[in-house]
Every structure is written in structure tokens, then in C-alpha cells.
């Protein structure tokens, strides 16, 4: 009996000897594993359910609706890709579709030149920490937190041809001959909307570029100064290449926002893209097609959903390619 006990004790003390876990320890580990699983499910399932309910399901519903003929709100027969073909090449829809698409392209390139360029220069100004730079940093970002509805009505007042601030400033500076009905003529309406949008959002690229500049090691800038770089050379040949990750972020988000543009032109120019369709963009055109407007209350869910699906596919494809290309340039630089 004693010999058997001693042999078991020696075997238990050998290196690598396996010991069965105690029941209490096993129960504790199981409870911890279940608690961790429940906590992860609590964090993941609600946002996943929200995403499926409000993003995935509407996308799939719009995609399926685009393949049917609609009579008002009643779904008719399955017609395949006819709605897509009508939107792109049909006699009634094609001209309006491509006109709105050209306007969105103009908005994207104009905002890239105005909004992102000014944001980059403002970021460089704040980065050099002038007097009151903390106040300037807050002031530049203030318009971003304003409601788009408020910004739209505010700029409608600024651009009013009779008592607007813009025309009054022109009169005060002796440039009264430049007074314009900014939102009332085709040549100036869309650029005026671009200006209002740039004022509203310029603070976002400014802060993104500022964050990128603050990641640049000071040693690089000091070495460039020792090599004789002036301010412009420092900005264009040293700082700009080193903030290309910030450019990737701002350019991608700007592209998505420019082709989803709806709120500001709707508030400032109306659902018809006045005057005479000069401010019509894809967002307004989709809304008019799907839900009707004041001048034509006809609802056409089939062509409207087809246009929405085409917009989604175009934005997703171009944004993906743009992001991949810009990230490769980041590595090259």
C-alpha cells in the first residue's frame, strides 16, 4: 500500500506529468469564457443588426426594385435591365442623367481645388503656431459643426441680389459693377454653391492635414532649412509629399461627398436644380425621379432605384480604385 502511494507521488512529480484540473477551476474558466462571449456578442450584434436593417436591406431592396416596372407605388412586371438602359441611354432620361453627372464632376474638381487647397494652406498656417493659433484652430472648424440647413439659408442671405452681404461688400469696395444675382443665373449658380460648400467644410481637411503635419519629425524640417529651402520649397517639396496619407483621406471622402451631394443644392437651389437645371446633380435628379417634385408629381421607383444603384456602384468602384492608387503613391513617396 505504501509502495503504491509512493510510486503515484513520484509519477505526479515528474516533469511533464499531466494533472487533471479541479472541478471548481474548470467551472470558473467556463463562466469566464461564456461571459466574454456574451460581452462580445453584446458589442457586435446591435450595430450589426442596425447595419443589416438600415444599410444592407435598403440596398438589396433598391436593387431588386430596379428590375421591375412601377406604376406609382405598385410594382409591375419584371423587365430586367431596361430601367438601367433607360436611365443611361433613354430619350427622356439620358440627357438629364449625363447633365447631372457633369455637374457632380465639376463640383468634385472645384472642391478639390478650393476646399482641399485652402484647407492645406490653413493647416500650414496653424502648424507654424502664429499668435492665437489655438483660437484660429477652433474658428476654422466651427462651420463644420453647423447644420447644413443653417449654412444653406445663411448663404442664401449672403448671396441675395438686393440686400446680400456679398453685393454690399462689392459696393463698399468700389466693385459695384460686379454685382450679380449669384443664385439666379446659370453661369454663377453652381460656383456659388461650391463656394458655400467649401466654406462649410474647409475646416475638416484643414484639421486632417494639420494632424499629418504634426506627425512629421522636426529633424526633417530643420535639415531642409539647413539645405537652404525657403518657405515655398519647404511647403511643396518637403511637407506636401509627407502628408500624402492625409490627402488620401480627404480626397476619397471628398469624392464620395461630391457625388452624394444633395442637402445644400436642395436648400439653396431647390429640387429642380434652378435656374434651368444649372445646379442639378445626381442626388436631386434621383429624388425627383423616385418621389416626384412640385412641377411633376409622377413617382417612378423603377428608374429612380436604377439610378441609385448606378450611383452606388460608381461611387464604390471609383473610391476603391482611388484609395488603392493613392496608397501605392504613399509607399512610393
C-alpha positions as CSV (number, residue, x, y, z in Angstrom):
1,X,0.0,0.0,0.0
2,X,2.8,2.4,1.0
3,X,4.8,1.4,-2.1
4,X,1.8,2.1,-4.4
5,X,1.3,5.5,-2.9
6,X,5.0,6.5,-3.2
7,X,5.0,5.4,-6.9
8,X,2.0,7.6,-7.6
9,X,3.6,10.5,-5.8
10,X,6.8,10.1,-7.8
11,X,4.9,9.9,-11.1
12,X,3.0,13.1,-10.3
13,X,6.2,15.0,-9.5
14,X,7.9,14.0,-12.8
15,X,8.3,16.9,-15.3
16,X,5.5,16.9,-17.9
17,X,3.2,14.9,-15.8
18,X,-0.4,15.7,-16.5
19,X,-2.7,16.7,-13.8
20,X,-6.5,16.8,-14.1
21,X,-7.9,20.3,-13.4
22,X,-10.0,20.7,-10.4
23,X,-13.8,21.0,-11.0
24,X,-14.0,24.5,-9.4
25,X,-11.2,25.8,-11.7
26,X,-12.9,24.3,-14.8
27,X,-16.3,25.9,-13.9
28,X,-14.6,29.3,-13.3
29,X,-12.9,29.1,-16.8
30,X,-16.2,28.1,-18.4
31,X,-18.0,31.0,-16.8
32,X,-15.3,33.5,-17.9
33,X,-15.5,32.1,-21.4
34,X,-19.3,32.5,-21.5
35,X,-19.1,36.0,-20.0
36,X,-16.6,37.1,-22.6
37,X,-18.6,35.6,-25.4
38,X,-21.8,37.3,-24.2
39,X,-19.9,40.7,-23.9
40,X,-18.5,40.4,-27.5
41,X,-22.0,39.5,-28.8
42,X,-23.5,42.5,-26.9
43,X,-21.0,44.8,-28.6
44,X,-21.2,43.3,-32.1
45,X,-24.8,42.2,-32.6
46,X,-26.6,45.6,-32.1
47,X,-24.5,47.5,-34.7
48,X,-24.6,44.5,-37.0
49,X,-28.4,44.4,-36.8
50,X,-28.5,48.2,-37.4
51,X,-26.3,47.8,-40.4
52,X,-28.3,45.0,-41.9
53,X,-31.6,46.8,-41.2
54,X,-30.8,50.3,-42.4
55,X,-28.0,49.7,-45.0
56,X,-27.9,46.2,-46.4
57,X,-31.6,45.6,-46.6
58,X,-32.4,49.0,-48.3
59,X,-29.6,48.4,-50.8
60,X,-30.9,44.9,-51.7
61,X,-34.5,46.2,-51.8
62,X,-33.4,49.1,-54.2
63,X,-31.5,46.6,-56.3
64,X,-34.4,44.3,-56.7
65,X,-36.9,47.1,-57.3
66,X,-34.8,48.4,-60.2
67,X,-35.6,45.3,-62.2
68,X,-39.4,45.8,-62.3
69,X,-41.8,48.2,-63.9
70,X,-43.6,50.5,-61.4
71,X,-46.9,52.2,-61.8
72,X,-46.8,54.8,-59.0
73,X,-46.2,52.7,-55.8
74,X,-47.4,49.5,-57.4
75,X,-44.8,47.1,-58.7
76,X,-45.5,45.6,-62.1
77,X,-43.8,43.1,-64.3
78,X,-40.1,42.0,-64.3
79,X,-38.3,43.9,-67.1
80,X,-34.6,43.0,-66.4
81,X,-32.1,45.8,-67.2
82,X,-34.5,48.0,-69.1
83,X,-34.6,50.7,-66.3
84,X,-30.8,50.9,-66.3
85,X,-30.7,51.2,-70.1
86,X,-33.4,53.9,-70.0
87,X,-31.5,55.9,-67.3
88,X,-28.2,55.8,-69.3
89,X,-29.4,55.9,-72.9
90,X,-33.1,56.5,-73.0
91,X,-34.5,59.5,-74.8
92,X,-36.2,61.1,-71.8
93,X,-33.7,60.2,-69.0
94,X,-30.2,60.2,-70.7
95,X,-29.8,63.9,-71.2
96,X,-30.8,64.7,-67.6
97,X,-28.6,61.9,-66.2
98,X,-25.4,63.0,-68.0
99,X,-26.0,66.7,-67.3
100,X,-26.3,65.9,-63.6
101,X,-23.2,63.7,-63.8
102,X,-21.2,66.5,-65.4
103,X,-22.3,68.9,-62.6
104,X,-21.1,66.4,-60.0
105,X,-17.8,66.1,-61.8
106,X,-17.5,69.9,-61.7
107,X,-18.3,70.0,-58.0
108,X,-15.7,67.4,-57.2
109,X,-12.8,69.1,-59.1
110,X,-13.8,72.6,-57.9
111,X,-14.0,71.5,-54.3
112,X,-10.7,69.7,-54.7
113,X,-9.1,72.9,-55.9
114,X,-10.8,75.3,-53.5
115,X,-11.7,73.3,-50.4
116,X,-8.7,71.0,-50.1
117,X,-6.1,73.5,-51.2
118,X,-7.3,76.2,-48.8
119,X,-7.6,73.6,-46.1
120,X,-3.9,72.6,-46.7
121,X,-2.8,76.2,-46.6
122,X,-4.8,76.9,-43.4
123,X,-3.2,73.8,-41.8
124,X,0.3,75.0,-42.7
125,X,-0.6,78.4,-41.2
126,X,-1.7,76.9,-37.9
127,X,1.1,74.4,-37.9
128,X,3.6,77.3,-37.7
129,X,1.9,78.4,-34.5
130,X,1.2,82.1,-35.1
131,X,-0.2,84.3,-32.4
132,X,-3.6,83.0,-31.3
133,X,-3.2,79.7,-33.2
134,X,-5.4,77.8,-30.8
135,X,-8.3,80.3,-31.4
136,X,-7.7,80.0,-35.2
137,X,-7.8,76.2,-35.0
138,X,-11.2,76.3,-33.3
139,X,-12.6,79.1,-35.5
140,X,-11.6,77.3,-38.7
141,X,-13.5,74.1,-37.6
142,X,-16.6,76.0,-36.3
143,X,-18.5,76.0,-39.7
144,X,-18.1,72.2,-39.9
145,X,-20.3,71.6,-36.9
146,X,-23.1,73.9,-38.2
147,X,-26.2,72.3,-39.7
148,X,-26.2,72.1,-43.5
149,X,-29.7,73.6,-43.4
150,X,-28.5,76.6,-41.4
151,X,-25.5,77.0,-43.8
152,X,-27.7,76.9,-46.8
153,X,-30.1,79.5,-45.6
154,X,-27.2,81.7,-44.3
155,X,-25.5,81.7,-47.7
156,X,-28.8,82.4,-49.5
157,X,-29.0,85.6,-47.5
158,X,-25.3,86.4,-48.2
159,X,-25.9,85.9,-52.0
160,X,-29.2,87.8,-52.2
161,X,-29.0,90.2,-55.1
162,X,-30.8,93.1,-53.2
163,X,-29.5,93.1,-49.6
164,X,-27.0,90.2,-49.6
165,X,-23.7,90.7,-47.8
166,X,-21.6,89.8,-50.9
167,X,-23.1,92.5,-53.1
168,X,-22.9,95.0,-50.3
169,X,-19.2,94.3,-49.8
170,X,-18.7,94.8,-53.5
171,X,-20.4,98.2,-53.3
172,X,-18.3,99.2,-50.3
173,X,-15.0,98.3,-52.1
174,X,-15.9,100.2,-55.3
175,X,-16.6,97.0,-57.2
176,X,-20.4,97.5,-57.6
177,X,-20.2,96.6,-61.3
178,X,-19.5,93.1,-60.2
179,X,-22.9,92.7,-58.5
180,X,-24.6,89.6,-59.7
181,X,-27.8,87.7,-59.0
182,X,-25.5,84.9,-57.9
183,X,-28.1,82.2,-57.5
184,X,-30.4,83.5,-60.3
185,X,-28.2,83.0,-63.4
186,X,-26.8,79.8,-64.9
187,X,-23.2,80.9,-65.0
188,X,-22.8,81.7,-61.4
189,X,-25.3,79.5,-59.5
190,X,-23.2,76.3,-59.3
191,X,-19.9,78.0,-58.5
192,X,-21.8,79.9,-55.7
193,X,-23.0,76.6,-54.3
194,X,-19.4,75.3,-54.4
195,X,-18.2,78.3,-52.5
196,X,-20.8,77.8,-49.8
197,X,-19.9,74.2,-49.5
198,X,-16.2,75.0,-49.3
199,X,-16.8,77.5,-46.5
200,X,-18.9,74.9,-44.7
201,X,-16.3,72.0,-44.9
202,X,-12.9,73.6,-45.3
203,X,-12.2,73.0,-41.6
204,X,-12.2,69.2,-42.0
205,X,-9.3,68.9,-44.5
206,X,-7.5,71.6,-42.5
207,X,-7.5,69.5,-39.4
208,X,-6.7,66.3,-41.2
209,X,-3.7,68.0,-42.9
210,X,-2.7,69.6,-39.6
211,X,-2.7,66.1,-37.9
212,X,-0.5,64.9,-40.8
213,X,2.0,67.8,-40.4
214,X,2.3,67.2,-36.7
215,X,3.5,63.7,-37.4
216,X,6.4,65.0,-39.5
217,X,9.7,64.7,-37.4
218,X,11.1,68.2,-36.7
219,X,14.5,66.9,-37.7
220,X,13.4,66.6,-41.3
221,X,12.2,70.2,-41.4
222,X,15.3,71.5,-39.7
223,X,17.5,69.6,-42.2
224,X,15.6,71.1,-45.1
225,X,16.2,74.6,-43.6
226,X,19.9,73.9,-43.4
227,X,19.9,72.8,-47.0
228,X,18.6,76.2,-47.9
229,X,14.9,75.6,-48.6
230,X,12.7,78.7,-48.5
231,X,9.1,78.6,-47.2
232,X,7.5,77.7,-50.6
233,X,10.1,74.9,-51.2
234,X,9.6,73.6,-47.7
235,X,5.8,73.5,-48.3
236,X,5.8,72.0,-51.8
237,X,8.8,69.7,-51.7
238,X,9.0,68.5,-48.1
239,X,5.7,68.9,-46.3
240,X,3.3,68.1,-49.2
241,X,4.9,64.7,-50.0
242,X,4.9,63.7,-46.3
243,X,1.2,64.4,-45.8
244,X,0.0,62.2,-48.7
245,X,-1.8,59.8,-46.3
246,X,-3.9,62.9,-45.3
247,X,-4.5,63.6,-49.0
248,X,-5.8,60.0,-49.5
249,X,-8.3,60.5,-46.7
250,X,-9.6,63.9,-47.8
251,X,-9.7,63.2,-51.5
252,X,-11.6,59.9,-51.0
253,X,-14.1,61.5,-48.7
254,X,-14.4,64.5,-51.0
255,X,-15.2,62.3,-54.0
256,X,-17.9,60.4,-52.0
257,X,-19.4,63.6,-50.7
258,X,-19.4,65.3,-54.1
259,X,-21.3,62.5,-55.8
260,X,-23.7,62.2,-52.9
261,X,-24.4,66.0,-52.9
262,X,-28.0,66.7,-52.0
263,X,-28.7,68.8,-49.0
264,X,-27.0,72.1,-49.9
265,X,-28.2,72.3,-53.5
266,X,-31.7,71.3,-52.4
267,X,-31.8,74.1,-49.8
268,X,-30.2,76.8,-51.9
269,X,-31.4,76.0,-55.4
270,X,-34.5,73.8,-55.0
271,X,-35.4,70.3,-56.1
272,X,-35.4,71.3,-59.8
273,X,-31.8,72.4,-59.7
274,X,-32.7,76.0,-60.6
275,X,-32.0,78.1,-62.6
276,X,-32.9,76.0,-65.6
277,X,-31.2,72.9,-64.3
278,X,-27.8,74.6,-63.9
279,X,-27.4,73.2,-60.4
280,X,-29.0,69.8,-61.0
281,X,-26.9,67.0,-59.5
282,X,-27.5,63.2,-59.3
283,X,-28.9,63.4,-55.8
284,X,-31.6,65.9,-56.8
285,X,-32.3,64.0,-60.0
286,X,-32.7,60.7,-58.2
287,X,-35.1,62.3,-55.7
288,X,-37.3,63.9,-58.4
289,X,-37.4,60.6,-60.4
290,X,-38.3,58.4,-57.5
291,X,-40.6,60.6,-55.5
292,X,-41.7,63.4,-57.9
293,X,-41.5,67.1,-57.3
294,X,-43.7,70.2,-57.4
295,X,-43.7,70.6,-61.2
296,X,-44.2,66.9,-61.9
297,X,-45.6,64.7,-59.2
298,X,-45.1,61.4,-61.0
299,X,-43.3,58.8,-59.0
300,X,-41.1,56.3,-60.8
301,X,-39.5,54.0,-58.3
302,X,-38.1,51.7,-61.0
303,X,-35.9,54.3,-62.8
304,X,-35.2,56.1,-59.5
305,X,-33.8,52.9,-58.0
306,X,-31.9,52.1,-61.1
307,X,-30.2,55.5,-60.9
308,X,-29.5,55.0,-57.2
309,X,-27.9,51.6,-57.8
310,X,-25.7,53.0,-60.6
311,X,-24.7,55.9,-58.3
312,X,-23.7,53.4,-55.6
313,X,-21.8,51.1,-57.9
314,X,-19.9,54.1,-59.5
315,X,-19.0,55.7,-56.2
316,X,-17.9,52.4,-54.6
317,X,-15.8,51.3,-57.6
318,X,-14.1,54.7,-58.1
319,X,-13.5,55.3,-54.4
320,X,-11.9,51.8,-54.1
321,X,-9.6,52.3,-57.1
322,X,-8.7,55.8,-56.0
323,X,-7.9,54.6,-52.5
324,X,-5.7,51.8,-53.7
325,X,-3.9,54.1,-56.2
326,X,-3.2,56.8,-53.6
327,X,-2.0,54.3,-51.1
328,X,0.5,52.9,-53.6
329,X,1.7,56.5,-54.1
330,X,2.2,56.9,-50.4
331,X,4.5,53.9,-50.4
332,X,6.4,55.2,-53.5
333,X,6.9,58.6,-51.9
